[in-house]
Each structure stands twice: as structure tokens, then as C-alpha cells.
């Protein structure tokens, strides 16, 4: 489908993916097919909590990044899970927030990015940064 400014927009909202790239892929496939059927321009709003719990947080972030580029006007609003990863990468994650994040599923995300069987929390940001630093563009 060729996306042009003259097509009407349909807004789709996606929330709480929690590291399930397989489910996000299915939703994005539906959006592409539905917008094609309706001859519309999709706008996808990601409502946060993209990462953690599920096994594929890095792939989810890649899918979100690609979707934001593919569909102009699409946006990402960070959830608390996404916020913790951003704070880790900025070097601003507090000890209390780190404990909360690990309790709420952050271990799955850290394990997905780490090359170590048990990721060393103090070094995990160094494992993640080379992958996409500066490329992840959340709306807030």
C-alpha cells in the first residue's frame, strides 16, 4: 500500500505488549491489512509497557521503532516498564526503582540483552547501549 497524505487516518492503540514480539507482529499485520482494506493511513499509538516479562523485548523495540518510521504521526508513550529501561540507559535508575523493575519483569528484558547467563545489573547498560542508543525515540 502506498501511504499518501490524502488518505484518511485510522488510529490504532496498542498497550501492554510486555516483550511479546509474536503478538505485536500479529497486531501490526492486522493494522496493515485493515488500513489497506479501508484505504486509510494508519496512525499507531503505543501506550507503553512494551518490554519486560516476555522473552523478546529487543525485537519488540525494533518493531516499534520500524512502525514509528513507517506510519507518520505514530507515537510512543512510555509506560513504567519502558521508563525504567530509559532511566537505566541514562544512568539515572535509582536503587529503589531497579528493585521494583526487577520484581515487575525487568529480568526478562535484561536477560534478552545480555550475553551472560545471569546479567550483571551494574554492567547491563553497557551491553544494551551499543544496540540502539539515540535511536529509541519515545514521545515523552
Chimera marker file (.cmm) of the C-alpha trace (Angstrom):
<marker_set name="trace">
<marker id="1" x="0.000" y="0.000" z="0.000" r="1" g="1" b="0" radius="0.5"/>
<marker id="2" x="1.249" y="3.489" z="-0.843" r="1" g="1" b="0" radius="0.5"/>
<marker id="3" x="0.757" y="5.912" z="2.022" r="1" g="1" b="0" radius="0.5"/>
<marker id="4" x="-0.176" y="9.438" z="0.976" r="1" g="1" b="0" radius="0.5"/>
<marker id="5" x="-1.320" y="12.490" z="2.846" r="1" g="1" b="0" radius="0.5"/>
<marker id="6" x="-4.660" y="12.399" z="1.001" r="1" g="1" b="0" radius="0.5"/>
<marker id="7" x="-5.746" y="9.166" z="2.674" r="1" g="1" b="0" radius="0.5"/>
<marker id="8" x="-7.902" y="9.364" z="5.804" r="1" g="1" b="0" radius="0.5"/>
<marker id="9" x="-6.232" y="8.254" z="9.032" r="1" g="1" b="0" radius="0.5"/>
<marker id="10" x="-7.349" y="5.457" z="11.307" r="1" g="1" b="0" radius="0.5"/>
<marker id="11" x="-5.828" y="5.481" z="14.783" r="1" g="1" b="0" radius="0.5"/>
<marker id="12" x="-4.857" y="2.185" z="16.389" r="1" g="1" b="0" radius="0.5"/>
<marker id="13" x="-3.772" y="1.938" z="20.027" r="1" g="1" b="0" radius="0.5"/>
<marker id="14" x="-1.539" y="-0.830" z="21.362" r="1" g="1" b="0" radius="0.5"/>
<marker id="15" x="-0.650" y="-1.276" z="25.019" r="1" g="1" b="0" radius="0.5"/>
<marker id="16" x="0.979" y="-3.787" z="27.350" r="1" g="1" b="0" radius="0.5"/>
<marker id="17" x="2.928" y="-5.824" z="24.810" r="1" g="1" b="0" radius="0.5"/>
<marker id="18" x="5.369" y="-6.875" z="27.565" r="1" g="1" b="0" radius="0.5"/>
<marker id="19" x="8.055" y="-8.404" z="25.379" r="1" g="1" b="0" radius="0.5"/>
<marker id="20" x="5.720" y="-10.492" z="23.184" r="1" g="1" b="0" radius="0.5"/>
<marker id="21" x="7.056" y="-9.766" z="19.702" r="1" g="1" b="0" radius="0.5"/>
<marker id="22" x="4.925" y="-12.562" z="18.261" r="1" g="1" b="0" radius="0.5"/>
<marker id="23" x="1.712" y="-10.903" z="19.414" r="1" g="1" b="0" radius="0.5"/>
<marker id="24" x="2.859" y="-7.441" z="18.342" r="1" g="1" b="0" radius="0.5"/>
<marker id="25" x="3.747" y="-8.806" z="14.914" r="1" g="1" b="0" radius="0.5"/>
<marker id="26" x="0.213" y="-10.190" z="14.577" r="1" g="1" b="0" radius="0.5"/>
<marker id="27" x="-1.308" y="-6.847" z="15.612" r="1" g="1" b="0" radius="0.5"/>
<marker id="28" x="0.861" y="-4.897" z="13.190" r="1" g="1" b="0" radius="0.5"/>
<marker id="29" x="-0.080" y="-7.324" z="10.414" r="1" g="1" b="0" radius="0.5"/>
<marker id="30" x="-3.745" y="-6.738" z="11.199" r="1" g="1" b="0" radius="0.5"/>
<marker id="31" x="-3.225" y="-2.965" z="11.115" r="1" g="1" b="0" radius="0.5"/>
<marker id="32" x="-1.513" y="-3.144" z="7.722" r="1" g="1" b="0" radius="0.5"/>
<marker id="33" x="-4.284" y="-5.317" z="6.270" r="1" g="1" b="0" radius="0.5"/>
<marker id="34" x="-7.087" y="-3.279" z="7.838" r="1" g="1" b="0" radius="0.5"/>
<marker id="35" x="-5.689" y="0.037" z="6.631" r="1" g="1" b="0" radius="0.5"/>
<marker id="36" x="-5.262" y="-1.436" z="3.161" r="1" g="1" b="0" radius="0.5"/>
<marker id="37" x="-8.871" y="-2.689" z="3.174" r="1" g="1" b="0" radius="0.5"/>
<marker id="38" x="-10.129" y="0.743" z="4.266" r="1" g="1" b="0" radius="0.5"/>
<marker id="39" x="-7.742" y="2.692" z="2.003" r="1" g="1" b="0" radius="0.5"/>
<marker id="40" x="-6.544" y="4.591" z="5.035" r="1" g="1" b="0" radius="0.5"/>
<marker id="41" x="-3.327" y="5.805" z="6.563" r="1" g="1" b="0" radius="0.5"/>
<marker id="42" x="-2.690" y="4.089" z="9.911" r="1" g="1" b="0" radius="0.5"/>
<marker id="43" x="-1.504" y="6.025" z="12.928" r="1" g="1" b="0" radius="0.5"/>
<marker id="44" x="-0.306" y="3.716" z="15.706" r="1" g="1" b="0" radius="0.5"/>
<marker id="45" x="-0.180" y="4.935" z="19.287" r="1" g="1" b="0" radius="0.5"/>
<marker id="46" x="1.877" y="2.694" z="21.568" r="1" g="1" b="0" radius="0.5"/>
<marker id="47" x="0.555" y="3.150" z="25.095" r="1" g="1" b="0" radius="0.5"/>
<marker id="48" x="3.554" y="1.808" z="26.933" r="1" g="1" b="0" radius="0.5"/>
<marker id="49" x="4.754" y="-1.273" z="28.745" r="1" g="1" b="0" radius="0.5"/>
<marker id="50" x="6.356" y="-2.651" z="25.611" r="1" g="1" b="0" radius="0.5"/>
<marker id="51" x="9.088" y="-4.536" z="27.427" r="1" g="1" b="0" radius="0.5"/>
<marker id="52" x="9.551" y="-6.955" z="30.333" r="1" g="1" b="0" radius="0.5"/>
<marker id="53" x="8.011" y="-10.288" z="31.283" r="1" g="1" b="0" radius="0.5"/>
<marker id="54" x="8.040" y="-11.738" z="27.750" r="1" g="1" b="0" radius="0.5"/>
<marker id="55" x="11.163" y="-13.097" z="26.073" r="1" g="1" b="0" radius="0.5"/>
<marker id="56" x="11.537" y="-10.715" z="23.107" r="1" g="1" b="0" radius="0.5"/>
<marker id="57" x="11.820" y="-7.138" z="24.384" r="1" g="1" b="0" radius="0.5"/>
<marker id="58" x="14.647" y="-6.212" z="21.954" r="1" g="1" b="0" radius="0.5"/>
<marker id="59" x="12.589" y="-7.377" z="18.981" r="1" g="1" b="0" radius="0.5"/>
<marker id="60" x="9.524" y="-5.519" z="20.287" r="1" g="1" b="0" radius="0.5"/>
<marker id="61" x="11.526" y="-2.295" z="20.452" r="1" g="1" b="0" radius="0.5"/>
<marker id="62" x="12.766" y="-2.875" z="16.895" r="1" g="1" b="0" radius="0.5"/>
<marker id="63" x="9.165" y="-3.423" z="15.730" r="1" g="1" b="0" radius="0.5"/>
<marker id="64" x="8.009" y="-0.239" z="17.467" r="1" g="1" b="0" radius="0.5"/>
<marker id="65" x="10.887" y="1.758" z="16.020" r="1" g="1" b="0" radius="0.5"/>
<marker id="66" x="10.081" y="0.494" z="12.500" r="1" g="1" b="0" radius="0.5"/>
<marker id="67" x="6.386" y="1.247" z="12.938" r="1" g="1" b="0" radius="0.5"/>
<marker id="68" x="7.083" y="4.814" z="14.063" r="1" g="1" b="0" radius="0.5"/>
<marker id="69" x="9.120" y="5.314" z="10.884" r="1" g="1" b="0" radius="0.5"/>
<marker id="70" x="6.616" y="3.568" z="8.615" r="1" g="1" b="0" radius="0.5"/>
<marker id="71" x="3.486" y="5.379" z="9.769" r="1" g="1" b="0" radius="0.5"/>
<marker id="72" x="3.987" y="9.144" z="10.152" r="1" g="1" b="0" radius="0.5"/>
<marker id="73" x="2.136" y="10.614" z="13.109" r="1" g="1" b="0" radius="0.5"/>
<marker id="74" x="2.509" y="7.428" z="15.160" r="1" g="1" b="0" radius="0.5"/>
<marker id="75" x="3.686" y="7.897" z="18.741" r="1" g="1" b="0" radius="0.5"/>
<marker id="76" x="5.116" y="6.091" z="21.733" r="1" g="1" b="0" radius="0.5"/>
<marker id="77" x="4.048" y="6.957" z="25.253" r="1" g="1" b="0" radius="0.5"/>
<marker id="78" x="6.297" y="5.326" z="27.820" r="1" g="1" b="0" radius="0.5"/>
<marker id="79" x="4.867" y="3.021" z="30.447" r="1" g="1" b="0" radius="0.5"/>
<marker id="80" x="6.548" y="2.404" z="33.772" r="1" g="1" b="0" radius="0.5"/>
<marker id="81" x="8.436" y="-0.624" z="32.413" r="1" g="1" b="0" radius="0.5"/>
<marker id="82" x="9.802" y="1.389" z="29.470" r="1" g="1" b="0" radius="0.5"/>
<marker id="83" x="10.637" y="4.291" z="31.773" r="1" g="1" b="0" radius="0.5"/>
<marker id="84" x="12.897" y="2.064" z="33.894" r="1" g="1" b="0" radius="0.5"/>
<marker id="85" x="14.881" y="0.928" z="30.862" r="1" g="1" b="0" radius="0.5"/>
<marker id="86" x="15.272" y="4.518" z="29.696" r="1" g="1" b="0" radius="0.5"/>
<marker id="87" x="16.478" y="5.557" z="33.160" r="1" g="1" b="0" radius="0.5"/>
<marker id="88" x="18.952" y="2.663" z="33.222" r="1" g="1" b="0" radius="0.5"/>
<marker id="89" x="20.393" y="3.750" z="29.867" r="1" g="1" b="0" radius="0.5"/>
<marker id="90" x="20.649" y="7.332" z="31.082" r="1" g="1" b="0" radius="0.5"/>
<marker id="91" x="22.466" y="6.195" z="34.222" r="1" g="1" b="0" radius="0.5"/>
<marker id="92" x="19.677" y="7.631" z="36.356" r="1" g="1" b="0" radius="0.5"/>
<marker id="93" x="17.936" y="4.484" z="37.626" r="1" g="1" b="0" radius="0.5"/>
<marker id="94" x="17.693" y="4.587" z="41.411" r="1" g="1" b="0" radius="0.5"/>
<marker id="95" x="18.260" y="1.504" z="43.521" r="1" g="1" b="0" radius="0.5"/>
<marker id="96" x="14.607" y="1.517" z="44.628" r="1" g="1" b="0" radius="0.5"/>
<marker id="97" x="13.363" y="1.755" z="41.033" r="1" g="1" b="0" radius="0.5"/>
<marker id="98" x="15.761" y="-1.010" z="39.983" r="1" g="1" b="0" radius="0.5"/>
<marker id="99" x="14.366" y="-3.336" z="42.649" r="1" g="1" b="0" radius="0.5"/>
<marker id="100" x="10.801" y="-2.539" z="41.563" r="1" g="1" b="0" radius="0.5"/>
<marker id="101" x="11.684" y="-3.046" z="37.910" r="1" g="1" b="0" radius="0.5"/>
<marker id="102" x="13.234" y="-6.458" z="38.554" r="1" g="1" b="0" radius="0.5"/>
<marker id="103" x="10.177" y="-7.506" z="40.591" r="1" g="1" b="0" radius="0.5"/>
<marker id="104" x="7.860" y="-6.428" z="37.758" r="1" g="1" b="0" radius="0.5"/>
<marker id="105" x="9.590" y="-8.377" z="34.984" r="1" g="1" b="0" radius="0.5"/>
<marker id="106" x="12.733" y="-6.438" z="34.152" r="1" g="1" b="0" radius="0.5"/>
<marker id="107" x="14.869" y="-9.557" z="34.496" r="1" g="1" b="0" radius="0.5"/>
<marker id="108" x="13.427" y="-10.844" z="31.197" r="1" g="1" b="0" radius="0.5"/>
<marker id="109" x="14.485" y="-7.694" z="29.366" r="1" g="1" b="0" radius="0.5"/>
<marker id="110" x="17.950" y="-7.617" z="30.892" r="1" g="1" b="0" radius="0.5"/>
<marker id="111" x="18.437" y="-11.306" z="30.102" r="1" g="1" b="0" radius="0.5"/>
<marker id="112" x="17.334" y="-10.755" z="26.494" r="1" g="1" b="0" radius="0.5"/>
<marker id="113" x="20.003" y="-8.076" z="26.010" r="1" g="1" b="0" radius="0.5"/>
<marker id="114" x="22.791" y="-9.691" z="27.986" r="1" g="1" b="0" radius="0.5"/>
<marker id="115" x="25.376" y="-12.114" z="26.689" r="1" g="1" b="0" radius="0.5"/>
<marker id="116" x="25.750" y="-13.538" z="30.198" r="1" g="1" b="0" radius="0.5"/>
<marker id="117" x="23.535" y="-16.330" z="31.614" r="1" g="1" b="0" radius="0.5"/>
<marker id="118" x="22.783" y="-14.134" z="34.622" r="1" g="1" b="0" radius="0.5"/>
<marker id="119" x="23.148" y="-10.481" z="33.650" r="1" g="1" b="0" radius="0.5"/>
<marker id="120" x="25.260" y="-8.302" z="35.903" r="1" g="1" b="0" radius="0.5"/>
<marker id="121" x="22.961" y="-5.397" z="36.661" r="1" g="1" b="0" radius="0.5"/>
<marker id="122" x="25.744" y="-2.863" z="37.021" r="1" g="1" b="0" radius="0.5"/>
<marker id="123" x="27.066" y="-3.710" z="33.522" r="1" g="1" b="0" radius="0.5"/>
<marker id="124" x="23.822" y="-4.273" z="31.644" r="1" g="1" b="0" radius="0.5"/>
<marker id="125" x="23.548" y="-0.705" z="30.335" r="1" g="1" b="0" radius="0.5"/>
<marker id="126" x="26.908" y="-1.203" z="28.601" r="1" g="1" b="0" radius="0.5"/>
<marker id="127" x="25.513" y="-4.365" z="26.952" r="1" g="1" b="0" radius="0.5"/>
<marker id="128" x="22.411" y="-2.514" z="25.720" r="1" g="1" b="0" radius="0.5"/>
<marker id="129" x="23.774" y="0.932" z="24.734" r="1" g="1" b="0" radius="0.5"/>
<marker id="130" x="25.630" y="-0.073" z="21.548" r="1" g="1" b="0" radius="0.5"/>
<marker id="131" x="22.467" y="-1.634" z="20.152" r="1" g="1" b="0" radius="0.5"/>
<marker id="132" x="20.202" y="1.402" z="19.805" r="1" g="1" b="0" radius="0.5"/>
<marker id="133" x="21.284" y="4.347" z="21.911" r="1" g="1" b="0" radius="0.5"/>
<marker id="134" x="19.892" y="7.528" z="20.480" r="1" g="1" b="0" radius="0.5"/>
<marker id="135" x="17.566" y="5.669" z="18.139" r="1" g="1" b="0" radius="0.5"/>
<marker id="136" x="14.723" y="4.905" z="20.531" r="1" g="1" b="0" radius="0.5"/>
<marker id="137" x="12.506" y="7.969" z="20.291" r="1" g="1" b="0" radius="0.5"/>
<marker id="138" x="9.653" y="7.906" z="22.777" r="1" g="1" b="0" radius="0.5"/>
<marker id="139" x="7.175" y="10.765" z="22.813" r="1" g="1" b="0" radius="0.5"/>
<marker id="140" x="7.802" y="11.630" z="26.454" r="1" g="1" b="0" radius="0.5"/>
<link id1="1" id2="2" r="1" g="1" b="0" radius="0.2"/>
<link id1="2" id2="3" r="1" g="1" b="0" radius="0.2"/>
<link id1="3" id2="4" r="1" g="1" b="0" radius="0.2"/>
<link id1="4" id2="5" r="1" g="1" b="0" radius="0.2"/>
<link id1="5" id2="6" r="1" g="1" b="0" radius="0.2"/>
<link id1="6" id2="7" r="1" g="1" b="0" radius="0.2"/>
<link id1="7" id2="8" r="1" g="1" b="0" radius="0.2"/>
<link id1="8" id2="9" r="1" g="1" b="0" radius="0.2"/>
<link id1="9" id2="10" r="1" g="1" b="0" radius="0.2"/>
<link id1="10" id2="11" r="1" g="1" b="0" radius="0.2"/>
<link id1="11" id2="12" r="1" g="1" b="0" radius="0.2"/>
<link id1="12" id2="13" r="1" g="1" b="0" radius="0.2"/>
<link id1="13" id2="14" r="1" g="1" b="0" radius="0.2"/>
<link id1="14" id2="15" r="1" g="1" b="0" radius="0.2"/>
<link id1="15" id2="16" r="1" g="1" b="0" radius="0.2"/>
<link id1="16" id2="17" r="1" g="1" b="0" radius="0.2"/>
<link id1="17" id2="18" r="1" g="1" b="0" radius="0.2"/>
<link id1="18" id2="19" r="1" g="1" b="0" radius="0.2"/>
<link id1="19" id2="20" r="1" g="1" b="0" radius="0.2"/>
<link id1="20" id2="21" r="1" g="1" b="0" radius="0.2"/>
<link id1="21" id2="22" r="1" g="1" b="0" radius="0.2"/>
<link id1="22" id2="23" r="1" g="1" b="0" radius="0.2"/>
<link id1="23" id2="24" r="1" g="1" b="0" radius="0.2"/>
<link id1="24" id2="25" r="1" g="1" b="0" radius="0.2"/>
<link id1="25" id2="26" r="1" g="1" b="0" radius="0.2"/>
<link id1="26" id2="27" r="1" g="1" b="0" radius="0.2"/>
<link id1="27" id2="28" r="1" g="1" b="0" radius="0.2"/>
<link id1="28" id2="29" r="1" g="1" b="0" radius="0.2"/>
<link id1="29" id2="30" r="1" g="1" b="0" radius="0.2"/>
<link id1="30" id2="31" r="1" g="1" b="0" radius="0.2"/>
<link id1="31" id2="32" r="1" g="1" b="0" radius="0.2"/>
<link id1="32" id2="33" r="1" g="1" b="0" radius="0.2"/>
<link id1="33" id2="34" r="1" g="1" b="0" radius="0.2"/>
<link id1="34" id2="35" r="1" g="1" b="0" radius="0.2"/>
<link id1="35" id2="36" r="1" g="1" b="0" radius="0.2"/>
<link id1="36" id2="37" r="1" g="1" b="0" radius="0.2"/>
<link id1="37" id2="38" r="1" g="1" b="0" radius="0.2"/>
<link id1="38" id2="39" r="1" g="1" b="0" radius="0.2"/>
<link id1="39" id2="40" r="1" g="1" b="0" radius="0.2"/>
<link id1="40" id2="41" r="1" g="1" b="0" radius="0.2"/>
<link id1="41" id2="42" r="1" g="1" b="0" radius="0.2"/>
<link id1="42" id2="43" r="1" g="1" b="0" radius="0.2"/>
<link id1="43" id2="44" r="1" g="1" b="0" radius="0.2"/>
<link id1="44" id2="45" r="1" g="1" b="0" radius="0.2"/>
<link id1="45" id2="46" r="1" g="1" b="0" radius="0.2"/>
<link id1="46" id2="47" r="1" g="1" b="0" radius="0.2"/>
<link id1="47" id2="48" r="1" g="1" b="0" radius="0.2"/>
<link id1="48" id2="49" r="1" g="1" b="0" radius="0.2"/>
<link id1="49" id2="50" r="1" g="1" b="0" radius="0.2"/>
<link id1="50" id2="51" r="1" g="1" b="0" radius="0.2"/>
<link id1="51" id2="52" r="1" g="1" b="0" radius="0.2"/>
<link id1="52" id2="53" r="1" g="1" b="0" radius="0.2"/>
<link id1="53" id2="54" r="1" g="1" b="0" radius="0.2"/>
<link id1="54" id2="55" r="1" g="1" b="0" radius="0.2"/>
<link id1="55" id2="56" r="1" g="1" b="0" radius="0.2"/>
<link id1="56" id2="57" r="1" g="1" b="0" radius="0.2"/>
<link id1="57" id2="58" r="1" g="1" b="0" radius="0.2"/>
<link id1="58" id2="59" r="1" g="1" b="0" radius="0.2"/>
<link id1="59" id2="60" r="1" g="1" b="0" radius="0.2"/>
<link id1="60" id2="61" r="1" g="1" b="0" radius="0.2"/>
<link id1="61" id2="62" r="1" g="1" b="0" radius="0.2"/>
<link id1="62" id2="63" r="1" g="1" b="0" radius="0.2"/>
<link id1="63" id2="64" r="1" g="1" b="0" radius="0.2"/>
<link id1="64" id2="65" r="1" g="1" b="0" radius="0.2"/>
<link id1="65" id2="66" r="1" g="1" b="0" radius="0.2"/>
<link id1="66" id2="67" r="1" g="1" b="0" radius="0.2"/>
<link id1="67" id2="68" r="1" g="1" b="0" radius="0.2"/>
<link id1="68" id2="69" r="1" g="1" b="0" radius="0.2"/>
<link id1="69" id2="70" r="1" g="1" b="0" radius="0.2"/>
<link id1="70" id2="71" r="1" g="1" b="0" radius="0.2"/>
<link id1="71" id2="72" r="1" g="1" b="0" radius="0.2"/>
<link id1="72" id2="73" r="1" g="1" b="0" radius="0.2"/>
<link id1="73" id2="74" r="1" g="1" b="0" radius="0.2"/>
<link id1="74" id2="75" r="1" g="1" b="0" radius="0.2"/>
<link id1="75" id2="76" r="1" g="1" b="0" radius="0.2"/>
<link id1="76" id2="77" r="1" g="1" b="0" radius="0.2"/>
<link id1="77" id2="78" r="1" g="1" b="0" radius="0.2"/>
<link id1="78" id2="79" r="1" g="1" b="0" radius="0.2"/>
<link id1="79" id2="80" r="1" g="1" b="0" radius="0.2"/>
<link id1="80" id2="81" r="1" g="1" b="0" radius="0.2"/>
<link id1="81" id2="82" r="1" g="1" b="0" radius="0.2"/>
<link id1="82" id2="83" r="1" g="1" b="0" radius="0.2"/>
<link id1="83" id2="84" r="1" g="1" b="0" radius="0.2"/>
<link id1="84" id2="85" r="1" g="1" b="0" radius="0.2"/>
<link id1="85" id2="86" r="1" g="1" b="0" radius="0.2"/>
<link id1="86" id2="87" r="1" g="1" b="0" radius="0.2"/>
<link id1="87" id2="88" r="1" g="1" b="0" radius="0.2"/>
<link id1="88" id2="89" r="1" g="1" b="0" radius="0.2"/>
<link id1="89" id2="90" r="1" g="1" b="0" radius="0.2"/>
<link id1="90" id2="91" r="1" g="1" b="0" radius="0.2"/>
<link id1="91" id2="92" r="1" g="1" b="0" radius="0.2"/>
<link id1="92" id2="93" r="1" g="1" b="0" radius="0.2"/>
<link id1="93" id2="94" r="1" g="1" b="0" radius="0.2"/>
<link id1="94" id2="95" r="1" g="1" b="0" radius="0.2"/>
<link id1="95" id2="96" r="1" g="1" b="0" radius="0.2"/>
<link id1="96" id2="97" r="1" g="1" b="0" radius="0.2"/>
<link id1="97" id2="98" r="1" g="1" b="0" radius="0.2"/>
<link id1="98" id2="99" r="1" g="1" b="0" radius="0.2"/>
<link id1="99" id2="100" r="1" g="1" b="0" radius="0.2"/>
<link id1="100" id2="101" r="1" g="1" b="0" radius="0.2"/>
<link id1="101" id2="102" r="1" g="1" b="0" radius="0.2"/>
<link id1="102" id2="103" r="1" g="1" b="0" radius="0.2"/>
<link id1="103" id2="104" r="1" g="1" b="0" radius="0.2"/>
<link id1="104" id2="105" r="1" g="1" b="0" radius="0.2"/>
<link id1="105" id2="106" r="1" g="1" b="0" radius="0.2"/>
<link id1="106" id2="107" r="1" g="1" b="0" radius="0.2"/>
<link id1="107" id2="108" r="1" g="1" b="0" radius="0.2"/>
<link id1="108" id2="109" r="1" g="1" b="0" radius="0.2"/>
<link id1="109" id2="110" r="1" g="1" b="0" radius="0.2"/>
<link id1="110" id2="111" r="1" g="1" b="0" radius="0.2"/>
<link id1="111" id2="112" r="1" g="1" b="0" radius="0.2"/>
<link id1="112" id2="113" r="1" g="1" b="0" radius="0.2"/>
<link id1="113" id2="114" r="1" g="1" b="0" radius="0.2"/>
<link id1="114" id2="115" r="1" g="1" b="0" radius="0.2"/>
<link id1="115" id2="116" r="1" g="1" b="0" radius="0.2"/>
<link id1="116" id2="117" r="1" g="1" b="0" radius="0.2"/>
<link id1="117" id2="118" r="1" g="1" b="0" radius="0.2"/>
<link id1="118" id2="119" r="1" g="1" b="0" radius="0.2"/>
<link id1="119" id2="120" r="1" g="1" b="0" radius="0.2"/>
<link id1="120" id2="121" r="1" g="1" b="0" radius="0.2"/>
<link id1="121" id2="122" r="1" g="1" b="0" radius="0.2"/>
<link id1="122" id2="123" r="1" g="1" b="0" radius="0.2"/>
<link id1="123" id2="124" r="1" g="1" b="0" radius="0.2"/>
<link id1="124" id2="125" r="1" g="1" b="0" radius="0.2"/>
<link id1="125" id2="126" r="1" g="1" b="0" radius="0.2"/>
<link id1="126" id2="127" r="1" g="1" b="0" radius="0.2"/>
<link id1="127" id2="128" r="1" g="1" b="0" radius="0.2"/>
<link id1="128" id2="129" r="1" g="1" b="0" radius="0.2"/>
<link id1="129" id2="130" r="1" g="1" b="0" radius="0.2"/>
<link id1="130" id2="131" r="1" g="1" b="0" radius="0.2"/>
<link id1="131" id2="132" r="1" g="1" b="0" radius="0.2"/>
<link id1="132" id2="133" r="1" g="1" b="0" radius="0.2"/>
<link id1="133" id2="134" r="1" g="1" b="0" radius="0.2"/>
<link id1="134" id2="135" r="1" g="1" b="0" radius="0.2"/>
<link id1="135" id2="136" r="1" g="1" b="0" radius="0.2"/>
<link id1="136" id2="137" r="1" g="1" b="0" radius="0.2"/>
<link id1="137" id2="138" r="1" g="1" b="0" radius="0.2"/>
<link id1="138" id2="139" r="1" g="1" b="0" radius="0.2"/>
<link id1="139" id2="140" r="1" g="1" b="0" radius="0.2"/>
</marker_set>
